[in-house]
Amino acid sequence: MKSVVWTRKLRKNSLSNLICRGVIHMPHQHKYTNELIHSKSPYLLQHAHNPVNWMEWSHRAFRKAKKENKPILVSIGYS
């Protein structure tokens, strides 16, 4: 019986950890969600709920900026 309880607890903790780390996304819990929500990068996923519409470095991002006549802001991260 103890192993069953432990397994349930482990699953619950794992799910919580995945949500906190941004692996599982719960959009209804966040005020903002930008395009980084589709990223596979753990670093970029940390910023998927910023109020800035960040995009991954791509040809699509450059085409969009050119079409909308907007400058490109490149963020290289911080420490």
C-alpha positions as CSV (number, residue, x, y, z in Angstrom):
1,M,0.0,0.0,0.0
2,K,2.8,2.4,0.7
3,S,4.2,2.1,-2.8
4,V,0.8,3.0,-4.3
5,V,0.6,6.2,-2.1
6,W,4.2,7.0,-2.9
7,T,3.6,6.6,-6.7
8,R,0.6,8.9,-6.6
9,K,2.5,11.5,-4.7
10,L,5.4,11.2,-7.1
11,R,3.1,11.7,-10.1
12,K,1.5,14.7,-8.5
13,N,4.9,16.2,-7.7
14,S,6.1,15.5,-11.2
15,L,3.1,17.2,-12.8
16,S,3.6,20.2,-10.5
17,N,7.3,20.4,-11.4
18,L,6.5,20.1,-15.2
19,I,4.0,22.9,-14.9
20,C,6.4,25.1,-12.9
21,R,9.2,24.5,-15.4
22,G,7.0,25.4,-18.3
23,V,7.0,21.9,-19.8
24,I,3.3,21.6,-19.5
25,H,1.5,24.8,-20.2
26,M,-1.7,26.0,-18.6
27,P,-2.6,29.1,-20.6
28,H,-5.6,29.9,-18.5
29,Q,-3.3,30.5,-15.6
30,H,-1.3,33.3,-17.3
31,K,-2.3,36.8,-18.3
32,Y,0.1,36.7,-21.3
33,T,1.2,34.0,-23.6
34,N,3.6,34.8,-26.5
35,E,4.9,32.7,-29.4
36,L,7.7,31.2,-27.3
37,I,5.1,28.8,-25.9
38,H,5.8,26.6,-28.9
39,S,9.6,26.6,-28.4
40,K,11.5,23.4,-27.4
41,S,14.1,25.4,-25.6
42,P,13.8,25.4,-21.8
43,Y,15.3,28.9,-21.6
44,L,12.9,30.4,-24.1
45,L,9.9,28.6,-22.4
46,Q,10.8,30.6,-19.3
47,H,9.8,33.7,-21.2
48,A,6.6,32.4,-22.9
49,H,4.4,34.4,-20.5
50,N,6.1,37.7,-20.7
51,P,4.0,40.6,-21.9
52,V,6.3,41.0,-24.9
53,N,5.6,39.0,-28.1
54,W,9.0,37.4,-28.3
55,M,9.7,35.2,-31.3
56,E,12.5,32.7,-31.9
57,W,15.2,33.7,-34.3
58,S,13.9,32.7,-37.7
59,H,13.2,33.8,-41.2
60,R,9.6,34.1,-40.3
61,A,10.5,36.7,-37.6
62,F,12.5,38.7,-40.1
63,R,9.7,38.6,-42.7
64,K,7.1,39.7,-40.1
65,A,9.3,42.7,-39.0
66,K,9.9,43.7,-42.6
67,K,6.2,43.4,-43.5
68,E,5.2,45.5,-40.4
69,N,8.1,47.9,-40.8
70,K,9.3,47.3,-37.3
71,P,12.8,47.1,-35.8
72,I,14.2,43.8,-34.5
73,L,15.3,43.6,-30.9
74,V,17.8,40.8,-30.3
75,S,18.0,39.5,-26.8
76,I,21.0,37.3,-26.0
77,G,19.9,36.6,-22.5
78,Y,21.3,37.7,-19.2
79,S,22.8,36.4,-16.1
